[in-house]
Amino acid sequence: MMPAENDLFLMKLQDSRKKIINLHLNYSFYTSMKSRILLYFSLLASVLSFGQTFKYGITANIHKGSIVGIHDYSRSVFGAGLGFFSSIALVNNDIFDSAWLYLEPQVEFSMQGENADPPQGYQKFHNNYLGLQVYLKYYLHQYGVKGNVFFFGGPRVEYLLSEKRDGPPVYDMFVDQEKRINNFGYGISVGGGGRINDKLEAFIRFDRGFSKIYPDYTYKNTYNRFLSVGINYYLNNNRW
């Protein structure tokens, strides 16, 4: 070939290579976008599928509790709790709301403590906690139909947000031992209740701590306990 013909041939060859590269890039971009779109749809389908087995709401209770093992002439006090919960079905569920076993974590603000009425003067020991409990929740059921009665139980942990003490000391020997209070506690929470309607449940609950409230107190073990009545209100329940 003549030099001019060689140059023309090389230009055509380079142009063909550019077209092939562009086609490859366009195909890669197309397949990449297709894969991304398929991934997004898969994630959306997973979220929608999960949404059919996931419920959430608000929980509230009033309770009467005390701190066991420390204050003479102890008087239990009324308190309240307010928090959020979610319910995750652990068995197959369908349009008739047939799931009868759930995992139900809860987080709540809880007012606890006690009063005491010794001869030396009235005392108050009021503690506020952030509590977290994880329940296994079981509904009575028959022939694939979930009933209205349920039972629940599980571990509870709590973190001390604030404490308030009022009143004179009773025993001088225990004053130093009562100065320090644990910030972290753990125990168990159990109860039962019933469905009022698709959105609302009522329950009775008992909480009993296993960790020491006053770590330096040596005479007896000290722990929180309370009995409560309350409600769960579902924000997204539609009898799925």
C-alpha positions, 0 to 999 in steps of 0.5 A: 500500500502507498503511504496515503493508503496506509494512513487511511487504513489506520484511521479506519481501524482506529475509528472501528476500535473506538466504535467497539469500545463505545459499544462495550462501554454502553453495554457495560453501563446498560448491564450495570444500570440493569443490575442496579435497577434489579437490585433496587427492586429486590431491596424494595420487595424485601422491605415491603415483604418485611413490612408485612411481618413488622409492626410498631407502636407506643406502650404506656403503663402505670405501676407500683414498685419499691426497692427491696432490702434496704429502707425501713418502713418502706412504702411502695410508690406509683410511677409511670412508663412510656416508650416504643415497641416493635413486633416481629413475627417469628412464624408464618403470617397471612392476611388473617393475622395468623402469626402467634409468636413474636419477638417484641423489643421495647424501649421506655422511660420508667419512673421507679423507686420508693418512699419510707416512713421511719420515726426519724422522718419521711424519706423519698428515693425516686429514680428515673430509668431508661429501660430496654426489654426484649420479649418473646410474645405468645398468643393462644391460638387454635386451628390457625386462628390467633386468639385474643389472649397473650403471654410475654416474657424476657430480659430487661436492662435499665440505665439510671437517668436521674435520682432524687433523695429527700429526708433524714438518714435513719442509721448512721452506720449505713449512710456511707453504704447508701451514697452510691447507686448503680447506673446499670441494672438488669432483671426479668419482665413477664406478663400477660394480656389481651387484645381489645381491638386491632390497634389496642392491647391491655396487659399486666406486667411484673418486673424483678431486678437481679442486680444490686441497686446500692452496690456498697450496701452489705446487709441485704441484696437490694433490687427494683421490682414493680407491678404494672398495668398498661396498654400497647397501641399499634401505629401500623396494624392492619390485620396483616 
